[in-house]
Amino acid sequence: MEEGNNEKVLQVGSQLGEAEKEELITFLQSNKDVFAWSAEEVPGISPDVMVPN
């Protein structure tokens, strides 16, 4: 999501067309502030709920 920041990484499906891929990437980058990247960013919610087992 941010150049040089290896902690905020998303994978985009390889079967998307180039136009859809670019549109999705643009959307995600412009809305990156709504994502919680760590359990510390969402106090009051148990990490057990957020982390897959």
C-alpha distance matrix in Angstrom:
0.0 3.8 6.8 9.1 7.6 8.6 8.9 5.6 5.7 6.8 9.8 11.2 15.0 16.9 19.6 17.9 19.4 17.6 18.0 16.7 13.6 12.9 13.8 11.6 8.4 9.8 10.8 7.7 6.0 9.5 10.0 7.3 10.4 12.3 10.7 12.6 11.0 14.5 18.1 18.8 16.8 19.2 22.6 25.5 23.9 25.0 22.5 24.9 23.7 20.0 20.2 21.6 24.9
3.8 0.0 3.8 6.2 5.4 8.0 8.9 6.8 8.0 10.2 13.0 14.6 18.3 19.8 22.7 21.0 22.1 19.9 20.3 19.5 16.4 15.1 16.3 14.7 11.2 11.8 13.3 10.7 8.0 10.9 12.0 9.2 11.5 14.2 13.0 14.4 12.5 15.6 19.3 19.4 17.5 20.5 23.6 26.8 25.6 26.7 24.2 26.9 26.1 22.4 22.5 24.2 27.3
6.8 3.8 0.0 3.8 5.6 8.1 10.4 9.3 9.8 12.1 14.3 15.8 19.4 20.1 23.3 21.8 22.6 20.0 20.9 20.7 17.4 15.8 17.8 16.6 12.9 13.6 15.9 13.7 10.8 13.8 15.4 12.9 15.2 18.0 16.7 17.9 15.7 18.5 22.3 22.4 20.8 23.9 27.0 30.2 29.0 29.9 27.1 29.7 29.2 25.4 25.1 26.7 29.5
9.1 6.2 3.8 0.0 3.8 6.2 9.1 9.4 10.3 13.4 15.6 17.8 21.2 21.9 25.4 24.4 25.4 23.0 24.2 23.8 20.4 19.2 21.2 19.8 16.1 17.2 19.2 16.6 14.0 17.0 18.1 15.1 17.0 19.8 18.0 18.5 15.7 18.0 21.7 21.7 20.7 24.0 26.7 30.1 28.9 29.4 26.5 29.2 29.1 25.3 24.7 26.3 28.8
7.6 5.4 5.6 3.8 0.0 3.8 5.5 6.1 7.9 11.4 14.2 16.8 20.4 21.7 25.0 24.1 25.6 23.6 24.6 23.7 20.3 19.5 21.1 19.1 15.7 16.9 18.2 15.1 13.0 15.9 16.3 12.9 14.5 17.0 14.9 15.0 12.0 14.1 17.9 17.9 17.1 20.3 23.0 26.3 25.2 25.6 22.7 25.4 25.4 21.7 21.1 23.0 25.6
8.6 8.0 8.1 6.2 3.8 0.0 3.8 5.6 6.2 9.9 12.3 15.4 18.7 19.9 23.4 23.0 24.9 23.3 24.8 23.6 20.0 20.0 21.7 19.3 16.2 18.2 19.3 15.9 14.6 17.9 17.8 14.4 16.3 18.1 15.3 15.1 11.7 13.5 17.2 17.9 17.5 20.4 23.2 26.2 24.6 24.5 21.3 23.6 23.8 20.1 19.0 20.4 22.8
8.9 8.9 10.4 9.1 5.5 3.8 0.0 3.8 6.0 9.6 12.6 15.9 19.2 21.1 24.3 23.8 26.0 24.8 25.9 24.2 20.9 21.1 22.2 19.4 16.7 18.6 18.9 15.3 14.4 17.4 16.5 12.8 14.2 15.7 12.6 11.8 8.1 9.7 13.4 14.1 13.9 16.8 19.4 22.4 20.8 20.8 17.6 20.2 20.4 16.7 15.8 17.7 20.2
5.6 6.8 9.3 9.4 6.1 5.6 3.8 0.0 3.8 6.9 10.4 13.2 16.7 18.9 21.9 20.9 23.1 21.9 22.7 20.9 17.7 17.8 18.6 15.8 13.2 15.0 15.1 11.5 10.7 13.8 12.9 9.3 11.3 12.6 9.8 9.9 7.0 9.9 13.6 14.6 13.4 15.9 19.1 22.0 20.3 20.8 18.0 20.4 19.9 16.1 15.8 17.6 20.6
5.7 8.0 9.8 10.3 7.9 6.2 6.0 3.8 0.0 3.8 6.8 9.9 13.3 15.3 18.4 17.8 20.1 19.0 20.3 18.4 15.1 15.7 16.9 14.0 11.5 14.1 14.6 11.0 11.0 14.5 13.9 10.8 13.6 14.5 11.5 12.2 9.5 12.4 15.9 17.5 16.4 18.5 21.8 24.3 22.2 22.5 19.4 21.3 20.6 16.9 16.2 17.2 20.1
6.8 10.2 12.1 13.4 11.4 9.9 9.6 6.9 3.8 0.0 3.8 6.5 9.9 12.4 15.2 14.4 17.0 16.4 17.6 15.3 12.2 13.4 14.4 11.1 9.4 12.5 12.6 9.2 10.3 13.8 13.0 10.7 13.9 14.0 11.2 12.6 10.8 14.0 17.1 19.2 17.7 19.1 22.7 24.8 22.3 22.8 19.9 21.4 20.2 16.5 16.1 16.5 19.7
9.8 13.0 14.3 15.6 14.2 12.3 12.6 10.4 6.8 3.8 0.0 3.8 6.6 8.8 11.8 11.6 14.4 14.3 16.0 13.8 10.6 12.7 14.1 11.0 9.8 13.5 13.8 11.2 12.7 16.1 15.6 13.9 17.3 17.2 14.4 16.0 14.3 17.2 20.1 22.5 21.1 22.3 25.9 27.8 25.0 25.2 22.2 23.2 21.9 18.5 17.7 17.3 20.2
11.2 14.6 15.8 17.8 16.8 15.4 15.9 13.2 9.9 6.5 3.8 0.0 3.8 6.4 8.8 8.0 10.8 10.9 12.5 10.2 7.2 9.9 11.2 8.3 8.0 11.8 12.2 10.4 12.5 15.5 15.4 14.6 18.2 17.9 15.8 18.0 16.9 20.1 22.9 25.2 23.5 24.4 28.1 29.8 27.1 27.6 24.9 25.7 24.1 20.8 20.5 19.9 22.9
15.0 18.3 19.4 21.2 20.4 18.7 19.2 16.7 13.3 9.9 6.6 3.8 0.0 3.8 5.5 5.8 9.3 10.7 12.7 10.2 8.0 11.6 12.7 10.3 11.0 14.6 14.8 13.6 15.9 18.7 18.5 18.1 21.6 20.9 18.8 20.9 20.0 22.9 25.4 28.0 26.4 27.0 30.7 32.1 29.1 29.3 26.7 27.1 25.3 22.4 21.8 20.6 23.3
16.9 19.8 20.1 21.9 21.7 19.9 21.1 18.9 15.3 12.4 8.8 6.4 3.8 0.0 3.8 5.6 8.1 9.4 12.3 10.8 8.6 12.0 14.0 12.4 12.7 16.2 17.1 16.2 18.1 21.0 21.3 20.8 24.5 24.1 22.1 24.2 23.0 25.9 28.6 31.1 29.6 30.5 34.1 35.6 32.6 32.8 30.0 30.3 28.8 25.8 25.0 23.6 26.1
19.6 22.7 23.3 25.4 25.0 23.4 24.3 21.9 18.4 15.2 11.8 8.8 5.5 3.8 0.0 3.8 6.4 9.1 11.5 9.9 9.1 12.7 14.1 12.9 14.2 17.3 17.9 17.6 19.9 22.4 22.6 22.7 26.3 25.6 23.8 26.2 25.4 28.4 30.8 33.5 31.8 32.3 35.9 37.2 34.1 34.4 31.9 32.0 30.1 27.4 26.9 25.3 27.7
17.9 21.0 21.8 24.4 24.1 23.0 23.8 20.9 17.8 14.4 11.6 8.0 5.8 5.6 3.8 0.0 3.8 6.4 8.1 6.1 5.8 9.4 10.4 9.6 11.3 14.1 14.6 14.9 17.2 19.3 19.8 20.3 23.9 23.3 22.0 24.8 24.3 27.6 30.1 32.5 30.4 31.0 34.7 36.1 33.3 34.0 31.7 32.1 30.0 27.1 27.1 25.9 28.7
19.4 22.1 22.6 25.4 25.6 24.9 26.0 23.1 20.1 17.0 14.4 10.8 9.3 8.1 6.4 3.8 0.0 3.8 5.5 5.3 6.0 8.6 9.9 10.5 12.1 14.2 15.3 16.3 18.1 19.9 21.0 21.9 25.5 25.2 24.3 27.3 26.9 30.4 33.0 35.2 33.0 33.7 37.5 39.0 36.3 37.2 35.0 35.6 33.4 30.5 30.5 29.5 32.4
17.6 19.9 20.0 23.0 23.6 23.3 24.8 21.9 19.0 16.4 14.3 10.9 10.7 9.4 9.1 6.4 3.8 0.0 3.8 5.5 5.0 6.1 8.5 9.8 10.4 12.1 14.1 15.2 16.3 18.2 19.9 20.6 24.3 24.6 23.8 26.9 26.3 29.9 32.8 34.7 32.4 33.5 37.3 39.2 36.7 37.7 35.4 36.3 34.3 31.2 31.2 30.6 33.6
18.0 20.3 20.9 24.2 24.6 24.8 25.9 22.7 20.3 17.6 16.0 12.5 12.7 12.3 11.5 8.1 5.5 3.8 0.0 3.8 5.4 5.3 6.1 8.6 10.0 10.6 12.2 14.2 15.4 16.6 18.4 19.8 23.3 23.4 23.3 26.6 26.6 30.2 33.0 34.7 32.1 33.1 36.9 38.7 36.4 37.8 35.8 36.8 34.5 31.5 32.0 31.6 34.8
16.7 19.5 20.7 23.8 23.7 23.6 24.2 20.9 18.4 15.3 13.8 10.2 10.2 10.8 9.9 6.1 5.3 5.5 3.8 0.0 3.8 5.5 5.0 6.0 8.5 9.8 10.4 12.1 14.1 15.3 16.4 17.8 21.3 20.9 20.6 23.9 24.1 27.6 30.2 32.1 29.5 30.2 34.0 35.6 33.2 34.5 32.6 33.5 31.1 28.2 28.8 28.3 31.6
13.6 16.4 17.4 20.4 20.3 20.0 20.9 17.7 15.1 12.2 10.6 7.2 8.0 8.6 9.1 5.8 6.0 5.0 5.4 3.8 0.0 3.8 5.5 5.2 6.1 8.5 9.8 10.5 12.1 14.2 15.4 16.0 19.7 19.7 18.9 22.0 21.6 25.2 28.0 29.9 27.5 28.5 32.3 34.2 31.7 32.9 30.7 31.7 29.6 26.4 26.7 26.4 29.6
12.9 15.1 15.8 19.2 19.5 20.0 21.1 17.8 15.7 13.4 12.7 9.9 11.6 12.0 12.7 9.4 8.6 6.1 5.3 5.5 3.8 0.0 3.8 5.5 5.1 6.1 8.5 9.9 10.5 12.2 14.2 15.1 18.7 19.3 19.0 22.3 22.0 25.7 28.7 30.2 27.5 28.9 32.7 34.8 32.7 34.1 32.0 33.4 31.3 28.0 28.6 28.7 32.0
13.8 16.3 17.8 21.2 21.1 21.7 22.2 18.6 16.9 14.4 14.1 11.2 12.7 14.0 14.1 10.4 9.9 8.5 6.1 5.0 5.5 3.8 0.0 3.8 5.5 5.2 6.1 8.6 10.0 10.7 12.3 14.1 17.4 17.5 17.8 21.3 21.7 25.4 28.2 29.6 26.7 27.6 31.4 33.3 31.3 33.0 31.3 32.7 30.3 27.2 28.2 28.4 31.9
11.6 14.7 16.6 19.8 19.1 19.3 19.4 15.8 14.0 11.1 11.0 8.3 10.3 12.4 12.9 9.6 10.5 9.8 8.6 6.0 5.2 5.5 3.8 0.0 3.8 5.4 5.0 6.1 8.5 9.9 10.6 11.8 15.3 15.0 14.7 18.2 18.5 22.1 24.8 26.4 23.7 24.5 28.3 30.1 27.9 29.5 27.6 29.0 26.6 23.5 24.4 24.6 28.1
8.4 11.2 12.9 16.1 15.7 16.2 16.7 13.2 11.5 9.4 9.8 8.0 11.0 12.7 14.2 11.3 12.1 10.4 10.0 8.5 6.1 5.1 5.5 3.8 0.0 3.8 5.4 5.1 6.0 8.5 9.9 10.2 13.9 14.5 14.0 17.2 16.9 20.7 23.7 25.1 22.4 23.8 27.6 29.8 27.8 29.3 27.2 28.8 26.8 23.4 24.1 24.6 28.1
9.8 11.8 13.6 17.2 16.9 18.2 18.6 15.0 14.1 12.5 13.5 11.8 14.6 16.2 17.3 14.1 14.2 12.1 10.6 9.8 8.5 6.1 5.2 5.4 3.8 0.0 3.8 5.5 5.2 6.1 8.6 10.0 13.2 14.2 14.6 18.1 18.3 22.1 25.1 26.0 23.0 24.5 28.2 30.5 28.9 30.7 28.9 30.9 28.7 25.4 26.5 27.3 30.9
10.8 13.3 15.9 19.2 18.2 19.3 18.9 15.1 14.6 12.6 13.8 12.2 14.8 17.1 17.9 14.6 15.3 14.1 12.2 10.4 9.8 8.5 6.1 5.0 5.4 3.8 0.0 3.8 5.5 5.3 6.2 8.5 11.5 11.6 12.4 16.1 17.0 20.7 23.3 24.3 21.2 22.1 25.8 27.9 26.2 28.3 26.8 28.7 26.2 23.2 24.7 25.6 29.3
7.7 10.7 13.7 16.6 15.1 15.9 15.3 11.5 11.0 9.2 11.2 10.4 13.6 16.2 17.6 14.9 16.3 15.2 14.2 12.1 10.5 9.9 8.6 6.1 5.1 5.5 3.8 0.0 3.8 5.5 5.1 5.8 9.3 9.4 9.3 12.9 13.4 17.1 19.8 21.0 18.1 19.2 23.0 25.2 23.4 25.2 23.5 25.4 23.2 19.9 21.2 22.3 26.0
6.0 8.0 10.8 14.0 13.0 14.6 14.4 10.7 11.0 10.3 12.7 12.5 15.9 18.1 19.9 17.2 18.1 16.3 15.4 14.1 12.1 10.5 10.0 8.5 6.0 5.2 5.5 3.8 0.0 3.8 5.4 5.2 8.5 10.2 10.4 13.6 13.6 17.4 20.4 21.1 18.1 19.9 23.5 26.2 24.8 26.6 24.8 27.1 25.3 21.8 23.0 24.4 28.0
9.5 10.9 13.8 17.0 15.9 17.9 17.4 13.8 14.5 13.8 16.1 15.5 18.7 21.0 22.4 19.3 19.9 18.2 16.6 15.3 14.2 12.2 10.7 9.9 8.5 6.1 5.3 5.5 3.8 0.0 3.8 5.9 7.9 9.6 11.1 14.5 15.4 19.0 21.7 22.0 18.6 20.2 23.7 26.2 25.2 27.5 26.1 28.6 26.4 23.3 24.9 26.5 30.2
10.0 12.0 15.4 18.1 16.3 17.8 16.5 12.9 13.9 13.0 15.6 15.4 18.5 21.3 22.6 19.8 21.0 19.9 18.4 16.4 15.4 14.2 12.3 10.6 9.9 8.6 6.2 5.1 5.4 3.8 0.0 3.8 5.4 5.9 7.8 11.4 12.9 16.4 18.7 19.2 15.7 16.8 20.4 22.7 21.6 24.0 22.9 25.3 22.9 19.9 21.9 23.7 27.4
7.3 9.2 12.9 15.1 12.9 14.4 12.8 9.3 10.8 10.7 13.9 14.6 18.1 20.8 22.7 20.3 21.9 20.6 19.8 17.8 16.0 15.1 14.1 11.8 10.2 10.0 8.5 5.8 5.2 5.9 3.8 0.0 3.8 5.4 5.7 8.8 9.6 13.1 15.9 16.3 13.1 14.8 18.4 21.1 19.9 21.9 20.4 23.0 21.2 17.9 19.5 21.4 25.1
10.4 11.5 15.2 17.0 14.5 16.3 14.2 11.3 13.6 13.9 17.3 18.2 21.6 24.5 26.3 23.9 25.5 24.3 23.3 21.3 19.7 18.7 17.4 15.3 13.9 13.2 11.5 9.3 8.5 7.9 5.4 3.8 0.0 3.8 5.6 7.9 9.6 12.5 14.7 14.5 10.9 12.7 16.0 18.7 18.2 20.6 19.6 22.6 20.7 17.7 19.8 22.3 25.8
12.3 14.2 18.0 19.8 17.0 18.1 15.7 12.6 14.5 14.0 17.2 17.9 20.9 24.1 25.6 23.3 25.2 24.6 23.4 20.9 19.7 19.3 17.5 15.0 14.5 14.2 11.6 9.4 10.2 9.6 5.9 5.4 3.8 0.0 3.8 6.7 9.5 12.2 13.7 14.1 10.5 11.1 14.6 16.8 15.8 18.5 17.8 20.4 18.1 15.4 17.9 20.2 23.9
10.7 13.0 16.7 18.0 14.9 15.3 12.6 9.8 11.5 11.2 14.4 15.8 18.8 22.1 23.8 22.0 24.3 23.8 23.3 20.6 18.9 19.0 17.8 14.7 14.0 14.6 12.4 9.3 10.4 11.1 7.8 5.7 5.6 3.8 0.0 3.8 6.1 9.1 11.1 12.2 9.1 9.9 13.7 15.9 14.4 16.4 15.1 17.6 15.6 12.5 14.5 16.8 20.5
12.6 14.4 17.9 18.5 15.0 15.1 11.8 9.9 12.2 12.6 16.0 18.0 20.9 24.2 26.2 24.8 27.3 26.9 26.6 23.9 22.0 22.3 21.3 18.2 17.2 18.1 16.1 12.9 13.6 14.5 11.4 8.8 7.9 6.7 3.8 0.0 3.8 5.7 7.3 8.5 5.8 6.8 10.5 13.0 11.5 13.2 11.8 14.7 13.2 10.0 12.1 14.9 18.3
11.0 12.5 15.7 15.7 12.0 11.7 8.1 7.0 9.5 10.8 14.3 16.9 20.0 23.0 25.4 24.3 26.9 26.3 26.6 24.1 21.6 22.0 21.7 18.5 16.9 18.3 17.0 13.4 13.6 15.4 12.9 9.6 9.6 9.5 6.1 3.8 0.0 3.8 7.1 8.4 7.0 9.1 12.3 15.1 13.4 14.3 11.9 14.9 14.1 10.6 11.4 14.2 17.4
14.5 15.6 18.5 18.0 14.1 13.5 9.7 9.9 12.4 14.0 17.2 20.1 22.9 25.9 28.4 27.6 30.4 29.9 30.2 27.6 25.2 25.7 25.4 22.1 20.7 22.1 20.7 17.1 17.4 19.0 16.4 13.1 12.5 12.2 9.1 5.7 3.8 0.0 3.8 5.3 5.6 7.5 10.0 12.7 11.2 11.5 9.1 12.4 12.4 9.2 9.8 13.2 15.9
18.1 19.3 22.3 21.7 17.9 17.2 13.4 13.6 15.9 17.1 20.1 22.9 25.4 28.6 30.8 30.1 33.0 32.8 33.0 30.2 28.0 28.7 28.2 24.8 23.7 25.1 23.3 19.8 20.4 21.7 18.7 15.9 14.7 13.7 11.1 7.3 7.1 3.8 0.0 3.8 5.4 5.6 7.1 9.4 7.9 7.9 5.9 9.6 9.9 7.5 8.8 12.5 14.9
18.8 19.4 22.4 21.7 17.9 17.9 14.1 14.6 17.5 19.2 22.5 25.2 28.0 31.1 33.5 32.5 35.2 34.7 34.7 32.1 29.9 30.2 29.6 26.4 25.1 26.0 24.3 21.0 21.1 22.0 19.2 16.3 14.5 14.1 12.2 8.5 8.4 5.3 3.8 0.0 3.8 5.5 5.9 9.2 9.2 10.0 8.9 12.7 13.1 11.2 12.5 16.3 18.5
16.8 17.5 20.8 20.7 17.1 17.5 13.9 13.4 16.4 17.7 21.1 23.5 26.4 29.6 31.8 30.4 33.0 32.4 32.1 29.5 27.5 27.5 26.7 23.7 22.4 23.0 21.2 18.1 18.1 18.6 15.7 13.1 10.9 10.5 9.1 5.8 7.0 5.6 5.4 3.8 0.0 3.8 6.1 9.6 9.6 11.4 10.7 14.4 13.8 11.5 13.6 17.1 19.9
19.2 20.5 23.9 24.0 20.3 20.4 16.8 15.9 18.5 19.1 22.3 24.4 27.0 30.5 32.3 31.0 33.7 33.5 33.1 30.2 28.5 28.9 27.6 24.5 23.8 24.5 22.1 19.2 19.9 20.2 16.8 14.8 12.7 11.1 9.9 6.8 9.1 7.5 5.6 5.5 3.8 0.0 3.8 6.4 6.1 8.8 9.1 12.4 11.3 9.8 12.6 16.1 18.8
22.6 23.6 27.0 26.7 23.0 23.2 19.4 19.1 21.8 22.7 25.9 28.1 30.7 34.1 35.9 34.7 37.5 37.3 36.9 34.0 32.3 32.7 31.4 28.3 27.6 28.2 25.8 23.0 23.5 23.7 20.4 18.4 16.0 14.6 13.7 10.5 12.3 10.0 7.1 5.9 6.1 3.8 0.0 3.8 5.6 8.0 9.4 12.6 12.2 11.6 14.2 17.8 20.0
25.5 26.8 30.2 30.1 26.3 26.2 22.4 22.0 24.3 24.8 27.8 29.8 32.1 35.6 37.2 36.1 39.0 39.2 38.7 35.6 34.2 34.8 33.3 30.1 29.8 30.5 27.9 25.2 26.2 26.2 22.7 21.1 18.7 16.8 15.9 13.0 15.1 12.7 9.4 9.2 9.6 6.4 3.8 0.0 3.8 6.5 9.2 11.6 11.0 11.6 14.5 17.7 19.6
23.9 25.6 29.0 28.9 25.2 24.6 20.8 20.3 22.2 22.3 25.0 27.1 29.1 32.6 34.1 33.3 36.3 36.7 36.4 33.2 31.7 32.7 31.3 27.9 27.8 28.9 26.2 23.4 24.8 25.2 21.6 19.9 18.2 15.8 14.4 11.5 13.4 11.2 7.9 9.2 9.6 6.1 5.6 3.8 0.0 3.8 6.4 8.4 7.2 8.0 11.1 14.1 16.1
25.0 26.7 29.9 29.4 25.6 24.5 20.8 20.8 22.5 22.8 25.2 27.6 29.3 32.8 34.4 34.0 37.2 37.7 37.8 34.5 32.9 34.1 33.0 29.5 29.3 30.7 28.3 25.2 26.6 27.5 24.0 21.9 20.6 18.5 16.4 13.2 14.3 11.5 7.9 10.0 11.4 8.8 8.0 6.5 3.8 0.0 3.8 5.2 5.6 7.1 9.1 12.1 13.4
22.5 24.2 27.1 26.5 22.7 21.3 17.6 18.0 19.4 19.9 22.2 24.9 26.7 30.0 31.9 31.7 35.0 35.4 35.8 32.6 30.7 32.0 31.3 27.6 27.2 28.9 26.8 23.5 24.8 26.1 22.9 20.4 19.6 17.8 15.1 11.8 11.9 9.1 5.9 8.9 10.7 9.1 9.4 9.2 6.4 3.8 0.0 3.8 5.3 5.0 5.9 9.3 10.8
24.9 26.9 29.7 29.2 25.4 23.6 20.2 20.4 21.3 21.4 23.2 25.7 27.1 30.3 32.0 32.1 35.6 36.3 36.8 33.5 31.7 33.4 32.7 29.0 28.8 30.9 28.7 25.4 27.1 28.6 25.3 23.0 22.6 20.4 17.6 14.7 14.9 12.4 9.6 12.7 14.4 12.4 12.6 11.6 8.4 5.2 3.8 0.0 3.8 5.6 5.6 7.7 8.3
23.7 26.1 29.2 29.1 25.4 23.8 20.4 19.9 20.6 20.2 21.9 24.1 25.3 28.8 30.1 30.0 33.4 34.3 34.5 31.1 29.6 31.3 30.3 26.6 26.8 28.7 26.2 23.2 25.3 26.4 22.9 21.2 20.7 18.1 15.6 13.2 14.1 12.4 9.9 13.1 13.8 11.3 12.2 11.0 7.2 5.6 5.3 3.8 0.0 3.8 6.0 7.7 9.5
20.0 22.4 25.4 25.3 21.7 20.1 16.7 16.1 16.9 16.5 18.5 20.8 22.4 25.8 27.4 27.1 30.5 31.2 31.5 28.2 26.4 28.0 27.2 23.5 23.4 25.4 23.2 19.9 21.8 23.3 19.9 17.9 17.7 15.4 12.5 10.0 10.6 9.2 7.5 11.2 11.5 9.8 11.6 11.6 8.0 7.1 5.0 5.6 3.8 0.0 3.8 6.5 9.5
20.2 22.5 25.1 24.7 21.1 19.0 15.8 15.8 16.2 16.1 17.7 20.5 21.8 25.0 26.9 27.1 30.5 31.2 32.0 28.8 26.7 28.6 28.2 24.4 24.1 26.5 24.7 21.2 23.0 24.9 21.9 19.5 19.8 17.9 14.5 12.1 11.4 9.8 8.8 12.5 13.6 12.6 14.2 14.5 11.1 9.1 5.9 5.6 6.0 3.8 0.0 3.8 6.4
21.6 24.2 26.7 26.3 23.0 20.4 17.7 17.6 17.2 16.5 17.3 19.9 20.6 23.6 25.3 25.9 29.5 30.6 31.6 28.3 26.4 28.7 28.4 24.6 24.6 27.3 25.6 22.3 24.4 26.5 23.7 21.4 22.3 20.2 16.8 14.9 14.2 13.2 12.5 16.3 17.1 16.1 17.8 17.7 14.1 12.1 9.3 7.7 7.7 6.5 3.8 0.0 3.8
24.9 27.3 29.5 28.8 25.6 22.8 20.2 20.6 20.1 19.7 20.2 22.9 23.3 26.1 27.7 28.7 32.4 33.6 34.8 31.6 29.6 32.0 31.9 28.1 28.1 30.9 29.3 26.0 28.0 30.2 27.4 25.1 25.8 23.9 20.5 18.3 17.4 15.9 14.9 18.5 19.9 18.8 20.0 19.6 16.1 13.4 10.8 8.3 9.5 9.5 6.4 3.8 0.0
